[in-house]
Amino acid sequence: MRRLAFASGGLFLAAVVTSAGVTTASAASAAAPEPRLDPAVNYGSPGGNKVKAPSKPTSSKKKKRYYVAQGPRFNWPTGNTSQQGAIDLYVKKLIRNTPKGAEIDVSLFRLQTDGMAKELVAAHKRGVKVRLVLDSNTRSSRVHVYDYLKRNLGTSTKNRSWVLLCPRGRGCIAPAVKGQWSKNHNKFYAFSHTYDSRNVVVQTSGNATGGMYNQYNDSYTSTDARIYTAYRTYFYDLAKRKVNANYWRTYNAGFRKTSFFPKATGDPILDVLDKVSCTGGKTWINVTMGLMARQHIARKLSALDDQGCHVKMVAGSFGGTAAQDLTRPGRNKGPEVRYFTGAQKQHAHSKYLLIDGLYYGKRHRLVLTGSHSYTWDALRWNDEAMITIDHAWTYGRYLSNFNLVFAAAKGRLSMSPLIAPPIVPDNAQESDREAAAPSKEAELPPTEGTTGTPPAEDVRPPANGSPDPIVTEEPAPGA
């Protein structure tokens, strides 16, 4: 039986680290083999089967199994409905294929679509343990969705399933801060078992709102037990609703690590950028963000561009000081920055940083993604999750998506008085701009799953409306 080639060697040593900066993956992890997502067919062995006649031997094929493929996934908000809802449909398929007795843990800033609520309730009714932790802001619009969840799942954490709201005016962990909008800004789904995979985590940048269709979002799927355990630990800490202004934790899992906020001091993004070298002009840094407002990150990106790095960014809006730093003239003309104009109905909502070049003195291809925006509230006053992947194949998929989103943005950032880029106050919060009202949701296709390998550049869903494959016929790495 042919298996996927993905050897991790001794990389998978789980550790919990509480520190002022992001820990780095080991040098060995950078050399982790690329995941192969092409399917393999299982052929059963006739051994042990009785043969009635020598001339007619019988053989039996093993039951086909379907495993969730690890890696990134993106939607395309200017495409057809299936392309727009590529992430939403994907998550719904995982929910629909979660068996009785399994567990689904979800933490979202907003859950306001009927379709997602119905899938979760249907899973509960067939015996799945469904648990939700939502920010109180989920009731800011379409309150009937929350009422439906409450009526069907209940609110007692003693039960098999439940829905829980964070206290008003703060996150579930993040404290209330006068003059700031503290909240649970998470966007993740954790499955103990879906299809034939276990320990599945989907970290995404989008809420269950219309933004999953009309904004540019990404998601990353892992089937690693250590990643799953880290998210589950965080999830139940959220459910306890115990305030901790410096919750910051990082869990290592080979070439990946997860980090959870709030963080009271320091900035893990700046810590990463401080380890980047631009020697030789062979380092590329790309950022896409709904709102770019942390001035010191903008200042660092401009400095790296001055030093010879190639820096690009695409965002929905900018804090005033950050915009000034990004447009400061430099030896290399400064970072190339684009934005979505007022005439464009869609805008950026992913929150990822890509680095290809010298990091800690060696060549790495890094992806940092999750719910964490480069805003002050995301760093200090929100419940947030971020995953870091040190992996060339994953980096390549994200880079292809970045190039498409960058090309789609028509505005070029300039502080010229003749141009009016989307500038907001330095302490603005991305969620102020987020679309809350859902667009028309795509229907789940009649086929529950397909086999096959995604095309080499499936950074946009296929144009024919058919969902790209979400499963393989062999276990994904770490399954």
C-alpha beads as a LAMMPS data file, in Angstrom:
LAMMPS data file: protein, C-alpha beads

479 atoms
478 bonds

1 atom types
1 bond types

-500.0 500.0 xlo xhi
-500.0 500.0 ylo yhi
-500.0 500.0 zlo zhi

Masses

1 110.0

Atoms # bond

1 1 1 0.000 0.000 0.000
2 1 1 1.527 3.276 -1.113
3 1 1 1.749 5.937 1.580
4 1 1 2.321 9.663 1.465
5 1 1 5.980 10.510 1.854
6 1 1 6.256 12.863 4.804
7 1 1 8.833 11.966 7.382
8 1 1 9.217 14.178 10.390
9 1 1 12.082 12.392 12.059
10 1 1 12.682 13.719 15.510
11 1 1 11.020 17.060 14.890
12 1 1 7.815 16.443 16.774
13 1 1 8.759 17.350 20.296
14 1 1 5.884 19.256 21.880
15 1 1 6.780 21.999 24.324
16 1 1 4.982 24.842 26.022
17 1 1 6.930 28.055 26.104
18 1 1 6.009 31.302 27.773
19 1 1 8.330 33.999 26.558
20 1 1 8.558 37.553 25.377
21 1 1 9.162 36.527 21.792
22 1 1 8.235 33.937 19.227
23 1 1 10.382 30.854 19.506
24 1 1 12.045 29.708 16.325
25 1 1 11.765 26.369 14.599
26 1 1 14.860 24.235 14.756
27 1 1 17.274 24.168 11.882
28 1 1 16.238 20.581 11.247
29 1 1 12.616 21.622 10.933
30 1 1 13.435 23.915 8.051
31 1 1 14.497 20.886 6.070
32 1 1 11.253 19.020 6.652
33 1 1 10.192 17.105 3.528
34 1 1 7.442 18.582 1.428
35 1 1 3.961 17.100 1.936
36 1 1 2.642 15.155 -1.023
37 1 1 -1.080 15.542 -1.429
38 1 1 -1.514 13.223 -4.399
39 1 1 -3.881 10.349 -3.558
40 1 1 -2.880 6.706 -3.324
41 1 1 -5.272 3.835 -3.828
42 1 1 -5.620 1.227 -1.114
43 1 1 -5.597 -2.336 -2.435
44 1 1 -6.820 -5.020 -0.086
45 1 1 -5.086 -8.354 0.386
46 1 1 -7.012 -11.569 -0.331
47 1 1 -5.078 -13.252 2.457
48 1 1 -7.398 -15.014 4.892
49 1 1 -10.333 -15.140 2.483
50 1 1 -11.623 -18.582 1.640
51 1 1 -11.660 -19.521 -2.027
52 1 1 -14.627 -21.591 -3.186
53 1 1 -12.973 -22.813 -6.383
54 1 1 -9.354 -22.604 -7.496
55 1 1 -10.454 -21.275 -10.862
56 1 1 -12.328 -18.363 -9.288
57 1 1 -10.209 -16.870 -6.513
58 1 1 -11.819 -14.000 -4.725
59 1 1 -10.155 -10.861 -3.475
60 1 1 -11.476 -7.993 -1.477
61 1 1 -10.493 -4.380 -1.587
62 1 1 -10.248 -2.600 1.697
63 1 1 -12.804 0.061 2.325
64 1 1 -11.594 3.355 0.956
65 1 1 -10.717 5.851 3.595
66 1 1 -10.552 9.594 3.190
67 1 1 -8.139 11.810 5.068
68 1 1 -8.146 15.565 5.392
69 1 1 -5.265 17.151 3.494
70 1 1 -3.030 19.504 5.435
71 1 1 -2.126 22.910 4.077
72 1 1 -3.574 26.284 3.073
73 1 1 -6.857 27.145 1.408
74 1 1 -8.081 30.471 0.038
75 1 1 -11.337 31.944 -1.201
76 1 1 -11.763 34.268 -4.174
77 1 1 -14.417 36.949 -3.515
78 1 1 -14.718 38.123 -7.131
79 1 1 -15.388 34.628 -8.480
80 1 1 -18.562 32.563 -8.589
81 1 1 -20.381 31.586 -5.404
82 1 1 -18.349 28.422 -4.895
83 1 1 -15.105 30.340 -5.254
84 1 1 -16.287 33.066 -2.910
85 1 1 -17.324 30.524 -0.295
86 1 1 -14.407 28.105 -0.729
87 1 1 -13.410 28.269 2.959
88 1 1 -16.974 28.326 4.268
89 1 1 -17.944 25.285 2.179
90 1 1 -14.786 23.484 3.229
91 1 1 -15.476 23.928 6.943
92 1 1 -19.092 22.853 6.479
93 1 1 -17.917 19.650 4.782
94 1 1 -15.664 18.880 7.709
95 1 1 -18.591 19.426 10.074
96 1 1 -20.892 17.259 7.983
97 1 1 -18.354 14.425 7.968
98 1 1 -17.734 14.462 11.716
99 1 1 -19.027 11.152 13.124
100 1 1 -21.173 10.517 16.173
101 1 1 -19.216 10.754 19.417
102 1 1 -16.542 13.046 17.978
103 1 1 -15.976 16.607 19.176
104 1 1 -16.038 19.987 17.434
105 1 1 -14.670 23.013 19.290
106 1 1 -15.134 26.410 17.645
107 1 1 -14.095 29.899 18.689
108 1 1 -15.212 32.847 16.571
109 1 1 -15.584 36.578 16.863
110 1 1 -18.867 36.432 14.954
111 1 1 -21.090 33.535 13.934
112 1 1 -23.957 35.099 12.017
113 1 1 -24.779 32.853 9.064
114 1 1 -27.747 30.492 9.053
115 1 1 -25.866 27.841 7.080
116 1 1 -23.003 27.460 9.554
117 1 1 -25.376 27.421 12.522
118 1 1 -27.535 24.725 10.894
119 1 1 -24.531 22.505 10.135
120 1 1 -23.339 22.707 13.744
121 1 1 -26.790 21.949 15.130
122 1 1 -27.220 19.047 12.695
123 1 1 -23.913 17.622 13.914
124 1 1 -25.113 17.920 17.522
125 1 1 -28.354 16.121 16.680
126 1 1 -26.518 13.134 15.229
127 1 1 -24.430 12.753 18.394
128 1 1 -21.406 15.004 17.854
129 1 1 -20.237 17.063 20.831
130 1 1 -20.411 20.646 19.575
131 1 1 -18.969 23.436 21.720
132 1 1 -18.801 27.098 20.751
133 1 1 -17.075 30.087 22.364
134 1 1 -18.188 33.332 20.731
135 1 1 -17.550 36.986 21.386
136 1 1 -20.573 38.855 22.720
137 1 1 -20.432 40.930 19.522
138 1 1 -21.800 37.945 17.618
139 1 1 -25.212 39.289 18.689
140 1 1 -24.567 42.686 17.033
141 1 1 -26.462 41.539 13.959
142 1 1 -28.792 38.669 12.976
143 1 1 -29.493 37.799 16.609
144 1 1 -31.761 34.957 15.528
145 1 1 -28.657 32.916 14.609
146 1 1 -27.337 32.993 18.164
147 1 1 -30.825 32.352 19.551
148 1 1 -31.090 29.276 17.325
149 1 1 -27.748 27.956 18.585
150 1 1 -28.693 28.663 22.191
151 1 1 -32.037 26.927 21.823
152 1 1 -30.538 23.779 20.287
153 1 1 -27.170 23.487 22.020
154 1 1 -27.928 25.054 25.377
155 1 1 -25.535 27.149 27.439
156 1 1 -24.528 24.795 30.254
157 1 1 -20.943 23.577 29.929
158 1 1 -22.009 20.471 31.871
159 1 1 -23.878 19.256 28.797
160 1 1 -22.524 17.403 25.777
161 1 1 -22.888 20.476 23.547
162 1 1 -23.122 24.164 24.372
163 1 1 -22.639 27.721 23.158
164 1 1 -20.943 30.275 25.385
165 1 1 -20.523 34.049 25.021
166 1 1 -17.569 36.007 26.363
167 1 1 -18.547 38.765 28.831
168 1 1 -19.532 42.060 27.291
169 1 1 -16.764 44.630 27.022
170 1 1 -13.866 42.169 27.036
171 1 1 -12.576 38.922 25.602
172 1 1 -12.958 35.582 27.313
173 1 1 -9.352 35.920 28.518
174 1 1 -8.418 39.463 27.499
175 1 1 -9.387 42.023 30.151
176 1 1 -11.652 45.028 29.760
177 1 1 -9.599 48.148 28.999
178 1 1 -11.078 51.617 29.277
179 1 1 -11.369 53.247 25.882
180 1 1 -10.485 50.035 23.990
181 1 1 -12.589 47.349 22.379
182 1 1 -11.352 44.174 24.027
183 1 1 -12.825 41.033 22.457
184 1 1 -12.484 37.397 21.470
185 1 1 -11.274 37.818 17.888
186 1 1 -10.487 34.120 17.278
187 1 1 -11.436 32.200 14.142
188 1 1 -10.675 28.488 14.481
189 1 1 -12.350 25.060 14.309
190 1 1 -10.931 21.967 16.026
191 1 1 -12.209 18.455 15.152
192 1 1 -11.297 15.377 17.155
193 1 1 -12.361 13.284 14.142
194 1 1 -13.635 14.184 10.659
195 1 1 -13.579 11.995 7.555
196 1 1 -10.941 9.414 8.606
197 1 1 -8.588 11.993 10.109
198 1 1 -8.163 12.920 13.744
199 1 1 -6.827 16.024 15.459
200 1 1 -7.889 18.387 12.670
201 1 1 -7.508 22.129 13.240
202 1 1 -8.606 24.801 10.769
203 1 1 -7.193 28.234 11.588
204 1 1 -8.721 30.905 9.375
205 1 1 -8.831 34.665 9.021
206 1 1 -12.582 34.821 8.379
207 1 1 -15.618 34.761 10.646
208 1 1 -18.861 32.973 9.839
209 1 1 -20.272 36.138 8.285
210 1 1 -20.622 37.566 4.806
211 1 1 -16.916 38.329 5.005
212 1 1 -16.203 34.665 4.274
213 1 1 -17.573 35.391 0.791
214 1 1 -16.870 39.046 0.042
215 1 1 -13.394 39.477 1.527
216 1 1 -10.024 37.897 0.731
217 1 1 -9.425 35.241 3.406
218 1 1 -7.142 32.289 4.015
219 1 1 -7.180 29.162 6.162
220 1 1 -4.571 26.622 7.211
221 1 1 -5.365 23.006 8.153
222 1 1 -3.252 20.815 10.431
223 1 1 -3.773 17.210 11.495
224 1 1 -0.970 17.171 14.056
225 1 1 -1.909 15.954 17.536
226 1 1 0.274 18.560 19.233
227 1 1 -1.322 21.428 17.322
228 1 1 -4.760 20.049 18.143
229 1 1 -3.890 19.722 21.840
230 1 1 -2.578 23.296 21.917
231 1 1 -5.785 24.676 20.413
232 1 1 -7.956 22.562 22.711
233 1 1 -6.032 23.813 25.742
234 1 1 -6.557 27.393 24.587
235 1 1 -10.216 26.730 23.779
236 1 1 -11.012 25.515 27.279
237 1 1 -9.075 28.390 28.802
238 1 1 -11.334 30.673 26.769
239 1 1 -14.363 28.786 28.068
240 1 1 -13.287 29.394 31.672
241 1 1 -13.553 33.156 30.991
242 1 1 -10.769 33.889 33.469
243 1 1 -8.992 37.200 32.840
244 1 1 -5.271 37.074 32.045
245 1 1 -3.792 40.207 30.452
246 1 1 -0.566 38.322 29.638
247 1 1 -1.889 34.948 28.534
248 1 1 0.789 34.655 25.774
249 1 1 1.762 31.033 25.119
250 1 1 3.658 29.322 22.314
251 1 1 3.507 25.594 21.548
252 1 1 6.151 24.035 19.288
253 1 1 5.403 21.160 16.905
254 1 1 8.288 20.586 14.527
255 1 1 8.146 22.996 11.603
256 1 1 4.996 24.607 13.043
257 1 1 4.173 26.473 16.205
258 1 1 1.056 28.117 17.547
259 1 1 0.851 31.283 19.619
260 1 1 -2.064 32.623 21.642
261 1 1 -2.837 36.160 22.818
262 1 1 -3.193 38.619 24.589
263 1 1 0.424 39.597 25.214
264 1 1 1.151 42.358 27.712
265 1 1 4.676 43.289 26.616
266 1 1 6.786 43.097 23.487
267 1 1 5.669 42.268 19.968
268 1 1 6.278 38.783 18.478
269 1 1 5.990 40.118 14.912
270 1 1 8.743 42.635 15.542
271 1 1 10.815 39.881 17.188
272 1 1 10.579 37.859 13.960
273 1 1 11.450 40.821 11.731
274 1 1 14.446 41.634 13.929
275 1 1 15.913 38.230 13.019
276 1 1 15.682 38.895 9.258
277 1 1 18.801 39.811 7.282
278 1 1 18.745 41.605 3.934
279 1 1 22.356 40.776 3.029
280 1 1 22.773 40.274 -0.688
281 1 1 19.280 41.537 -1.533
282 1 1 17.872 38.012 -1.606
283 1 1 15.196 38.315 1.076
284 1 1 11.540 38.880 0.218
285 1 1 8.900 40.009 2.714
286 1 1 5.196 40.096 1.813
287 1 1 2.322 41.151 4.054
288 1 1 -1.449 41.172 3.582
289 1 1 -3.603 42.681 6.288
290 1 1 -7.110 43.981 6.770
291 1 1 -5.733 46.903 8.789
292 1 1 -2.077 47.841 9.218
293 1 1 -1.806 50.094 12.272
294 1 1 1.210 49.083 14.401
295 1 1 3.655 51.885 13.655
296 1 1 6.801 50.088 14.794
297 1 1 6.114 47.196 12.401
298 1 1 5.650 49.634 9.513
299 1 1 8.869 51.411 10.525
300 1 1 10.741 48.086 10.640
301 1 1 9.463 47.040 7.218
302 1 1 10.668 50.331 5.746
303 1 1 14.054 49.872 7.414
304 1 1 14.366 46.356 5.987
305 1 1 13.534 47.683 2.539
306 1 1 16.300 50.270 2.991
307 1 1 18.697 47.453 3.858
308 1 1 18.003 45.643 0.588
309 1 1 15.028 43.376 1.356
310 1 1 12.184 43.353 -1.154
311 1 1 9.067 44.402 0.778
312 1 1 5.487 44.366 -0.515
313 1 1 2.193 44.855 1.293
314 1 1 -1.499 44.888 0.471
315 1 1 -4.047 46.057 3.040
316 1 1 -7.594 47.227 3.462
317 1 1 -6.648 50.363 5.429
318 1 1 -3.756 51.913 7.321
319 1 1 -3.173 53.740 10.567
320 1 1 -1.992 57.278 9.878
321 1 1 1.485 56.931 11.382
322 1 1 1.990 53.499 9.834
323 1 1 1.117 54.904 6.407
324 1 1 3.703 57.666 6.828
325 1 1 6.414 55.132 7.725
326 1 1 5.514 52.899 4.790
327 1 1 5.750 55.805 2.340
328 1 1 8.987 57.269 3.737
329 1 1 11.531 57.635 0.906
330 1 1 14.436 55.237 1.220
331 1 1 17.445 53.981 -0.645
332 1 1 15.277 51.419 -2.417
333 1 1 12.248 53.723 -2.843
334 1 1 10.467 52.146 0.133
335 1 1 8.061 49.193 0.331
336 1 1 5.609 48.703 -2.523
337 1 1 2.206 49.043 -0.895
338 1 1 -1.250 48.653 -2.410
339 1 1 -4.791 48.868 -1.106
340 1 1 -8.342 48.243 -2.258
341 1 1 -9.994 51.450 -3.414
342 1 1 -13.462 52.640 -2.466
343 1 1 -14.688 51.552 -5.884
344 1 1 -13.729 47.944 -5.108
345 1 1 -16.409 46.039 -3.212
346 1 1 -13.985 43.440 -1.858
347 1 1 -10.958 44.077 0.320
348 1 1 -8.189 42.239 2.167
349 1 1 -9.037 40.409 5.382
350 1 1 -6.265 37.798 5.640
351 1 1 -3.570 38.465 8.219
352 1 1 -0.373 36.815 7.040
353 1 1 3.337 37.608 6.820
354 1 1 5.637 35.788 4.374
355 1 1 9.418 35.732 4.632
356 1 1 11.726 34.102 2.105
357 1 1 15.379 34.677 2.912
358 1 1 17.910 34.874 5.701
359 1 1 16.342 34.323 9.101
360 1 1 18.584 33.559 12.066
361 1 1 21.414 33.416 9.543
362 1 1 19.922 30.624 7.428
363 1 1 17.532 30.442 4.488
364 1 1 13.938 29.955 5.611
365 1 1 10.508 30.284 4.039
366 1 1 8.136 31.337 6.790
367 1 1 4.386 31.893 6.960
368 1 1 2.757 33.600 9.961
369 1 1 -1.037 33.536 9.719
370 1 1 -4.188 33.407 11.825
371 1 1 -6.628 35.907 13.312
372 1 1 -3.910 38.299 14.534
373 1 1 -4.020 41.690 12.793
374 1 1 -1.199 44.205 13.062
375 1 1 -3.224 46.449 15.347
376 1 1 -2.709 47.347 18.998
377 1 1 -5.907 45.681 20.171
378 1 1 -4.886 42.383 18.534
379 1 1 -1.615 42.459 20.447
380 1 1 -2.715 43.704 23.878
381 1 1 -6.487 43.472 24.317
382 1 1 -7.851 40.587 22.233
383 1 1 -8.068 36.821 22.372
384 1 1 -6.198 35.814 19.197
385 1 1 -4.416 32.820 17.671
386 1 1 -1.494 32.704 15.230
387 1 1 0.277 29.791 13.588
388 1 1 3.835 29.937 12.209
389 1 1 4.873 27.476 9.490
390 1 1 8.512 27.077 8.453
391 1 1 7.918 25.149 5.256
392 1 1 8.793 25.840 1.620
393 1 1 5.765 24.148 0.022
394 1 1 3.322 26.012 2.270
395 1 1 5.178 29.265 1.654
396 1 1 4.849 28.757 -2.103
397 1 1 1.077 28.396 -1.905
398 1 1 0.761 31.518 0.208
399 1 1 3.067 33.479 -2.096
400 1 1 0.931 32.582 -5.109
401 1 1 -2.163 33.783 -3.266
402 1 1 -0.406 36.981 -2.178
403 1 1 0.560 37.785 -5.773
404 1 1 -3.056 37.405 -6.882
405 1 1 -4.427 39.576 -4.063
406 1 1 -1.690 42.174 -4.567
407 1 1 -2.524 42.371 -8.280
408 1 1 -6.245 42.732 -7.495
409 1 1 -5.694 45.827 -5.314
410 1 1 -5.969 48.917 -7.519
411 1 1 -4.754 51.607 -5.106
412 1 1 -1.077 52.449 -4.590
413 1 1 -0.237 53.949 -1.217
414 1 1 1.059 57.480 -1.389
415 1 1 0.843 60.387 1.022
416 1 1 0.338 62.818 -1.857
417 1 1 -2.463 65.324 -1.108
418 1 1 -3.939 64.419 -4.497
419 1 1 -4.538 60.832 -3.379
420 1 1 -6.869 59.762 -0.577
421 1 1 -5.806 56.310 0.639
422 1 1 -7.901 54.585 3.360
423 1 1 -6.232 56.188 6.412
424 1 1 -7.725 55.595 9.867
425 1 1 -6.624 56.591 13.407
426 1 1 -3.568 54.784 14.775
427 1 1 -5.700 53.002 17.388
428 1 1 -8.386 51.923 14.920
429 1 1 -9.571 48.336 15.005
430 1 1 -10.058 46.151 11.976
431 1 1 -13.373 44.759 13.128
432 1 1 -14.933 48.198 12.653
433 1 1 -14.701 47.562 8.898
434 1 1 -15.639 43.900 8.866
435 1 1 -18.794 42.998 7.001
436 1 1 -21.323 41.624 9.462
437 1 1 -24.332 40.964 7.217
438 1 1 -24.008 37.651 5.397
439 1 1 -24.112 37.431 1.644
440 1 1 -25.954 34.648 -0.108
441 1 1 -24.416 31.415 1.135
442 1 1 -23.399 28.714 -1.269
443 1 1 -25.190 25.397 -1.018
444 1 1 -23.172 22.324 -0.171
445 1 1 -22.686 20.236 -3.316
446 1 1 -24.394 16.833 -3.286
447 1 1 -21.082 14.941 -3.262
448 1 1 -19.637 14.875 0.229
449 1 1 -16.026 14.435 -0.796
450 1 1 -13.827 13.945 -3.822
451 1 1 -10.484 12.343 -4.359
452 1 1 -7.628 13.564 -6.441
453 1 1 -4.886 16.109 -6.119
454 1 1 -5.371 19.885 -6.208
455 1 1 -3.833 21.589 -9.238
456 1 1 -0.332 22.909 -8.740
457 1 1 -1.619 26.437 -8.225
458 1 1 -5.005 26.032 -6.522
459 1 1 -4.631 29.387 -4.793
460 1 1 -7.976 30.256 -6.339
461 1 1 -10.871 27.802 -6.286
462 1 1 -11.665 26.288 -9.708
463 1 1 -13.799 28.466 -11.957
464 1 1 -16.236 25.705 -12.925
465 1 1 -17.934 25.822 -9.537
466 1 1 -16.786 22.375 -8.436
467 1 1 -15.058 22.388 -5.079
468 1 1 -11.390 21.501 -5.201
469 1 1 -10.521 18.234 -3.446
470 1 1 -10.338 18.394 0.316
471 1 1 -9.358 14.817 1.058
472 1 1 -6.720 12.283 0.126
473 1 1 -6.972 8.505 0.187
474 1 1 -4.021 8.145 2.512
475 1 1 -3.410 9.732 5.908
476 1 1 -2.144 13.265 5.795
477 1 1 1.154 13.883 7.588
478 1 1 0.591 13.561 11.305
479 1 1 -2.858 12.002 10.905

Bonds

1 1 1 2
2 1 2 3
3 1 3 4
4 1 4 5
5 1 5 6
6 1 6 7
7 1 7 8
8 1 8 9
9 1 9 10
10 1 10 11
11 1 11 12
12 1 12 13
13 1 13 14
14 1 14 15
15 1 15 16
16 1 16 17
17 1 17 18
18 1 18 19
19 1 19 20
20 1 20 21
21 1 21 22
22 1 22 23
23 1 23 24
24 1 24 25
25 1 25 26
26 1 26 27
27 1 27 28
28 1 28 29
29 1 29 30
30 1 30 31
31 1 31 32
32 1 32 33
33 1 33 34
34 1 34 35
35 1 35 36
36 1 36 37
37 1 37 38
38 1 38 39
39 1 39 40
40 1 40 41
41 1 41 42
42 1 42 43
43 1 43 44
44 1 44 45
45 1 45 46
46 1 46 47
47 1 47 48
48 1 48 49
49 1 49 50
50 1 50 51
51 1 51 52
52 1 52 53
53 1 53 54
54 1 54 55
55 1 55 56
56 1 56 57
57 1 57 58
58 1 58 59
59 1 59 60
60 1 60 61
61 1 61 62
62 1 62 63
63 1 63 64
64 1 64 65
65 1 65 66
66 1 66 67
67 1 67 68
68 1 68 69
69 1 69 70
70 1 70 71
71 1 71 72
72 1 72 73
73 1 73 74
74 1 74 75
75 1 75 76
76 1 76 77
77 1 77 78
78 1 78 79
79 1 79 80
80 1 80 81
81 1 81 82
82 1 82 83
83 1 83 84
84 1 84 85
85 1 85 86
86 1 86 87
87 1 87 88
88 1 88 89
89 1 89 90
90 1 90 91
91 1 91 92
92 1 92 93
93 1 93 94
94 1 94 95
95 1 95 96
96 1 96 97
97 1 97 98
98 1 98 99
99 1 99 100
100 1 100 101
101 1 101 102
102 1 102 103
103 1 103 104
104 1 104 105
105 1 105 106
106 1 106 107
107 1 107 108
108 1 108 109
109 1 109 110
110 1 110 111
111 1 111 112
112 1 112 113
113 1 113 114
114 1 114 115
115 1 115 116
116 1 116 117
117 1 117 118
118 1 118 119
119 1 119 120
120 1 120 121
121 1 121 122
122 1 122 123
123 1 123 124
124 1 124 125
125 1 125 126
126 1 126 127
127 1 127 128
128 1 128 129
129 1 129 130
130 1 130 131
131 1 131 132
132 1 132 133
133 1 133 134
134 1 134 135
135 1 135 136
136 1 136 137
137 1 137 138
138 1 138 139
139 1 139 140
140 1 140 141
141 1 141 142
142 1 142 143
143 1 143 144
144 1 144 145
145 1 145 146
146 1 146 147
147 1 147 148
148 1 148 149
149 1 149 150
150 1 150 151
151 1 151 152
152 1 152 153
153 1 153 154
154 1 154 155
155 1 155 156
156 1 156 157
157 1 157 158
158 1 158 159
159 1 159 160
160 1 160 161
161 1 161 162
162 1 162 163
163 1 163 164
164 1 164 165
165 1 165 166
166 1 166 167
167 1 167 168
168 1 168 169
169 1 169 170
170 1 170 171
171 1 171 172
172 1 172 173
173 1 173 174
174 1 174 175
175 1 175 176
176 1 176 177
177 1 177 178
178 1 178 179
179 1 179 180
180 1 180 181
181 1 181 182
182 1 182 183
183 1 183 184
184 1 184 185
185 1 185 186
186 1 186 187
187 1 187 188
188 1 188 189
189 1 189 190
190 1 190 191
191 1 191 192
192 1 192 193
193 1 193 194
194 1 194 195
195 1 195 196
196 1 196 197
197 1 197 198
198 1 198 199
199 1 199 200
200 1 200 201
201 1 201 202
202 1 202 203
203 1 203 204
204 1 204 205
205 1 205 206
206 1 206 207
207 1 207 208
208 1 208 209
209 1 209 210
210 1 210 211
211 1 211 212
212 1 212 213
213 1 213 214
214 1 214 215
215 1 215 216
216 1 216 217
217 1 217 218
218 1 218 219
219 1 219 220
220 1 220 221
221 1 221 222
222 1 222 223
223 1 223 224
224 1 224 225
225 1 225 226
226 1 226 227
227 1 227 228
228 1 228 229
229 1 229 230
230 1 230 231
231 1 231 232
232 1 232 233
233 1 233 234
234 1 234 235
235 1 235 236
236 1 236 237
237 1 237 238
238 1 238 239
239 1 239 240
240 1 240 241
241 1 241 242
242 1 242 243
243 1 243 244
244 1 244 245
245 1 245 246
246 1 246 247
247 1 247 248
248 1 248 249
249 1 249 250
250 1 250 251
251 1 251 252
252 1 252 253
253 1 253 254
254 1 254 255
255 1 255 256
256 1 256 257
257 1 257 258
258 1 258 259
259 1 259 260
260 1 260 261
261 1 261 262
262 1 262 263
263 1 263 264
264 1 264 265
265 1 265 266
266 1 266 267
267 1 267 268
268 1 268 269
269 1 269 270
270 1 270 271
271 1 271 272
272 1 272 273
273 1 273 274
274 1 274 275
275 1 275 276
276 1 276 277
277 1 277 278
278 1 278 279
279 1 279 280
280 1 280 281
281 1 281 282
282 1 282 283
283 1 283 284
284 1 284 285
285 1 285 286
286 1 286 287
287 1 287 288
288 1 288 289
289 1 289 290
290 1 290 291
291 1 291 292
292 1 292 293
293 1 293 294
294 1 294 295
295 1 295 296
296 1 296 297
297 1 297 298
298 1 298 299
299 1 299 300
300 1 300 301
301 1 301 302
302 1 302 303
303 1 303 304
304 1 304 305
305 1 305 306
306 1 306 307
307 1 307 308
308 1 308 309
309 1 309 310
310 1 310 311
311 1 311 312
312 1 312 313
313 1 313 314
314 1 314 315
315 1 315 316
316 1 316 317
317 1 317 318
318 1 318 319
319 1 319 320
320 1 320 321
321 1 321 322
322 1 322 323
323 1 323 324
324 1 324 325
325 1 325 326
326 1 326 327
327 1 327 328
328 1 328 329
329 1 329 330
330 1 330 331
331 1 331 332
332 1 332 333
333 1 333 334
334 1 334 335
335 1 335 336
336 1 336 337
337 1 337 338
338 1 338 339
339 1 339 340
340 1 340 341
341 1 341 342
342 1 342 343
343 1 343 344
344 1 344 345
345 1 345 346
346 1 346 347
347 1 347 348
348 1 348 349
349 1 349 350
350 1 350 351
351 1 351 352
352 1 352 353
353 1 353 354
354 1 354 355
355 1 355 356
356 1 356 357
357 1 357 358
358 1 358 359
359 1 359 360
360 1 360 361
361 1 361 362
362 1 362 363
363 1 363 364
364 1 364 365
365 1 365 366
366 1 366 367
367 1 367 368
368 1 368 369
369 1 369 370
370 1 370 371
371 1 371 372
372 1 372 373
373 1 373 374
374 1 374 375
375 1 375 376
376 1 376 377
377 1 377 378
378 1 378 379
379 1 379 380
380 1 380 381
381 1 381 382
382 1 382 383
383 1 383 384
384 1 384 385
385 1 385 386
386 1 386 387
387 1 387 388
388 1 388 389
389 1 389 390
390 1 390 391
391 1 391 392
392 1 392 393
393 1 393 394
394 1 394 395
395 1 395 396
396 1 396 397
397 1 397 398
398 1 398 399
399 1 399 400
400 1 400 401
401 1 401 402
402 1 402 403
403 1 403 404
404 1 404 405
405 1 405 406
406 1 406 407
407 1 407 408
408 1 408 409
409 1 409 410
410 1 410 411
411 1 411 412
412 1 412 413
413 1 413 414
414 1 414 415
415 1 415 416
416 1 416 417
417 1 417 418
418 1 418 419
419 1 419 420
420 1 420 421
421 1 421 422
422 1 422 423
423 1 423 424
424 1 424 425
425 1 425 426
426 1 426 427
427 1 427 428
428 1 428 429
429 1 429 430
430 1 430 431
431 1 431 432
432 1 432 433
433 1 433 434
434 1 434 435
435 1 435 436
436 1 436 437
437 1 437 438
438 1 438 439
439 1 439 440
440 1 440 441
441 1 441 442
442 1 442 443
443 1 443 444
444 1 444 445
445 1 445 446
446 1 446 447
447 1 447 448
448 1 448 449
449 1 449 450
450 1 450 451
451 1 451 452
452 1 452 453
453 1 453 454
454 1 454 455
455 1 455 456
456 1 456 457
457 1 457 458
458 1 458 459
459 1 459 460
460 1 460 461
461 1 461 462
462 1 462 463
463 1 463 464
464 1 464 465
465 1 465 466
466 1 466 467
467 1 467 468
468 1 468 469
469 1 469 470
470 1 470 471
471 1 471 472
472 1 472 473
473 1 473 474
474 1 474 475
475 1 475 476
476 1 476 477
477 1 477 478
478 1 478 479
